[in-house]
Amino acid sequence: MYKDSDMKDRWIVVTGASRGVGREVVRCLVADHGCPVLAVSRASAPLEELKAELKDAPGILEPLVCDISTDAGVGRVVEQVAMRRLAGLLNNAGVLVKRDMGAWASEDAALAFHVNATVPLLLSQALADRLAGDPPGHVVNIGSMGGFQGSAKFPGLAAYSASKAALACLTECLAEEWKDKQVRVNCLAIGAVDTDMLREAFPGYRAPVDAAAMGAYVARFLLEGHGLYNGKVLPVSVSTP
Ligand SMILES: NC(=O)c1ccc[n+]([C@@H]2O[C@H](COP(=O)([O-])OP(=O)(O)OC[C@H]3O[C@@H](n4cnc5c(N)ncnc54)[C@H](OP(=O)(O)O)[C@@H]3O)[C@@H](O)[C@H]2O)c1
């Protein structure tokens, strides 16, 4: 259960909550840690299903349906948060764009960089004042081993992996920007997790970690990791890919 009495009324925003890792993080925060969570994705039905499933849980799930790849979508999140104080922001929503070398168009690369790196910058910036405080709020960016310096790289994933490398660097920059503001920022560079995105990236490959296990770890890290880390990019992987 969410023990820190100073934090229990502070909300957590999770993007990409409709499926995969994000959905499991939300489930864990609400059911196991008793947190109030604003769960964001474009698809309404999965959020409503999860809300119904968690209706007797100790925490709260408030769904927010919007497309955070637009400025209006980022604005919707900020508007919904309004004057609520935040304990955390999980920048988890991501997009996989896979192209053979030679087939990249500027809009393909722009989409990967926009959703995977620019949107976390814009959302974090917009919510920083709501996260600031004592104890500090925690921004966790979900990166990838593909964007971790020195890691194995794979064909077709150039823009995706580079966008996750940008997110890793952004993490270090934001931690520096906000070191006096009481907001901590870390990045988990996760390895293969059995989700829709992984199956699209590596058809036929069976990931050794499921979304529930990774979701439970990310939820705990979001609640506790900022006590020990700031501006860090941490690999969380048992496999290649
Ligand atoms: N699975 C892996 O092996 C793996 C490895 C390394 C890193 N990652 C990273 O982990 C994160 C979660 O990945 P996953 O595997 O769980 O992916 P997933 O199953 O494809 O889920 C992606 C989530 O992002 C949301 N999303 C995408 N674009 C959005 C937008 N414009 N506005 C709002 N929500 C949006 C999707 O919701 P809607 O479609 O409903 O909007 C969905 O909930 C991503 O950042 C991914 O890059 C995953």
The ligand as an SDF file (V2000), in Angstrom:
LIG
                    3D

 48 52  0  0  0  0  0  0  0  0999 V2000
    7.4640   -3.8760  -25.2730 N   0  0  0  0  0  0  0  0  0  0  0  0
    8.7870   -3.7640  -25.3340 C   0  0  0  0  0  0  0  0  0  0  0  0
    9.5040   -4.7550  -25.5210 O   0  0  0  0  0  0  0  0  0  0  0  0
    9.4400   -2.4240  -25.1380 C   0  0  0  0  0  0  0  0  0  0  0  0
   10.8450   -2.3840  -25.1290 C   0  0  0  0  0  0  0  0  0  0  0  0
   11.4650   -1.1640  -24.9380 C   0  0  0  0  0  0  0  0  0  0  0  0
   10.7110   -0.0250  -24.7190 C   0  0  0  0  0  0  0  0  0  0  0  0
    9.3510   -0.0880  -24.7450 N   0  0  0  0  0  0  0  0  0  0  0  0
    8.6040    1.1440  -24.5000 C   0  0  0  0  0  0  0  0  0  0  0  0
    7.6530    0.9100  -23.4670 O   0  0  0  0  0  0  0  0  0  0  0  0
    6.5320    1.7870  -23.6450 C   0  0  0  0  0  0  0  0  0  0  0  0
    5.2670    0.9360  -23.6290 C   0  0  0  0  0  0  0  0  0  0  0  0
    5.3630    0.0180  -24.7020 O   0  0  0  0  0  0  0  0  0  0  0  0
    4.3620   -1.2090  -24.9140 P   0  0  0  0  0  0  0  0  0  0  0  0
    5.1800   -2.3200  -25.4230 O   0  0  0  0  0  0  0  0  0  0  0  0
    3.5010   -1.3800  -23.7350 O   0  0  0  0  0  0  0  0  0  0  0  0
    3.5500   -0.6210  -26.1770 O   0  0  0  0  0  0  0  0  0  0  0  0
    2.0580   -0.8210  -26.6800 P   0  0  0  0  0  0  0  0  0  0  0  0
    1.5000   -2.0980  -26.1840 O   0  0  0  0  0  0  0  0  0  0  0  0
    2.1130   -0.5690  -28.1630 O   0  0  0  0  0  0  0  0  0  0  0  0
    1.2920    0.3940  -25.9670 O   0  0  0  0  0  0  0  0  0  0  0  0
    1.5910    1.7090  -26.3270 C   0  0  0  0  0  0  0  0  0  0  0  0
    0.6910    2.6350  -25.5360 C   0  0  0  0  0  0  0  0  0  0  0  0
    0.9610    3.9770  -25.9480 O   0  0  0  0  0  0  0  0  0  0  0  0
   -0.2660    4.6250  -26.2080 C   0  0  0  0  0  0  0  0  0  0  0  0
   -0.1170    5.6950  -27.1950 N   0  0  0  0  0  0  0  0  0  0  0  0
    0.5920    5.6390  -28.3470 C   0  0  0  0  0  0  0  0  0  0  0  0
    0.4720    6.8000  -29.0140 N   0  0  0  0  0  0  0  0  0  0  0  0
   -0.3280    7.5980  -28.2490 C   0  0  0  0  0  0  0  0  0  0  0  0
   -0.8370    8.9100  -28.4080 C   0  0  0  0  0  0  0  0  0  0  0  0
   -0.5480    9.6430  -29.4940 N   0  0  0  0  0  0  0  0  0  0  0  0
   -1.6350    9.4350  -27.4540 N   0  0  0  0  0  0  0  0  0  0  0  0
   -1.9470    8.6840  -26.3520 C   0  0  0  0  0  0  0  0  0  0  0  0
   -1.4850    7.4310  -26.1400 N   0  0  0  0  0  0  0  0  0  0  0  0
   -0.7020    6.9000  -27.0900 C   0  0  0  0  0  0  0  0  0  0  0  0
   -1.1740    3.5000  -26.7050 C   0  0  0  0  0  0  0  0  0  0  0  0
   -2.5270    3.8330  -26.4840 O   0  0  0  0  0  0  0  0  0  0  0  0
   -3.6160    4.1110  -27.6250 P   0  0  0  0  0  0  0  0  0  0  0  0
   -3.1910    3.4020  -28.8770 O   0  0  0  0  0  0  0  0  0  0  0  0
   -4.8710    3.5990  -27.0180 O   0  0  0  0  0  0  0  0  0  0  0  0
   -3.5890    5.5850  -27.7410 O   0  0  0  0  0  0  0  0  0  0  0  0
   -0.7720    2.3620  -25.7880 C   0  0  0  0  0  0  0  0  0  0  0  0
   -1.4830    2.4390  -24.5700 O   0  0  0  0  0  0  0  0  0  0  0  0
    6.7660    2.5200  -24.9680 C   0  0  0  0  0  0  0  0  0  0  0  0
    7.3200    3.7850  -24.7200 O   0  0  0  0  0  0  0  0  0  0  0  0
    7.7860    1.6330  -25.6750 C   0  0  0  0  0  0  0  0  0  0  0  0
    8.5430    2.3540  -26.6190 O   0  0  0  0  0  0  0  0  0  0  0  0
    8.6810   -1.2660  -24.9420 C   0  0  0  0  0  0  0  0  0  0  0  0
  1  2  1  0
  2  3  2  0
  2  4  1  0
  4  5  1  0
  4 48  2  0
  5  6  2  0
  6  7  1  0
  7  8  2  0
  8  9  1  0
  8 48  1  0
  9 10  1  0
  9 46  1  0
 10 11  1  0
 11 12  1  0
 11 44  1  0
 12 13  1  0
 13 14  1  0
 14 15  2  0
 14 16  1  0
 14 17  1  0
 17 18  1  0
 18 19  2  0
 18 20  1  0
 18 21  1  0
 21 22  1  0
 22 23  1  0
 23 24  1  0
 23 42  1  0
 24 25  1  0
 25 26  1  0
 25 36  1  0
 26 27  1  0
 26 35  1  0
 27 28  2  0
 28 29  1  0
 29 30  1  0
 29 35  2  0
 30 31  1  0
 30 32  2  0
 32 33  1  0
 33 34  2  0
 34 35  1  0
 36 37  1  0
 36 42  1  0
 37 38  1  0
 38 39  2  0
 38 40  1  0
 38 41  1  0
 42 43  1  0
 44 45  1  0
 44 46  1  0
 46 47  1  0
M  CHG  2   8   1  16  -1
M  END
$$$$
